Amino acid sequence: MSLYGSEVVGAHWPMDGPHTPERIEAAGVALEELARYLNHATMPRKSLLTDAPRGAGLLGSLATAARRQVQLCRQLEAMAHRVAGDPTVRHDRDRDDAERSRLLAVSAAEEAEGELGFAAEFTAELAQCLDGAQRQMASLFHARPGGGLP
């Protein structure tokens, strides 16, 4: 199997679907695990990512991922808005009092909507910072032994 990212993802989560709640949740878990993998693989004591061009490539990929997460946060923000307007949604607190449970649910969904709006804004800033770091690293190279240029 190729380790090219789009092929790995496409084998498990084709862009055109099928899209199911289970596949969406599994993709979120995979995203967590990929971040965990990168955290372990880039630890200073064992990192194999030691040259500027490879670092620039990773930073570019992370910036792209952050820009894509802005869209995801906005879409999840819209989902929270829809949940707040769903007359069947209830909170797990005060289950015996339907009206109170409904009010708590609406409040929680509206709070989530606001937090997701902030997350989208902060993620956009993260993408800009990663882009800036990538631009700086992309201008670097390593001299050959003896001081020669690549």
Secondary structure as UniProt FT lines:
FT   HELIX           5..12
FT   TURN            15..16
FT   HELIX           21..41
FT   TURN            44..46
FT   HELIX           52..84
FT   TURN            87..88
FT   TURN            95..96
FT   HELIX           98..138
FT   TURN            145..146
//
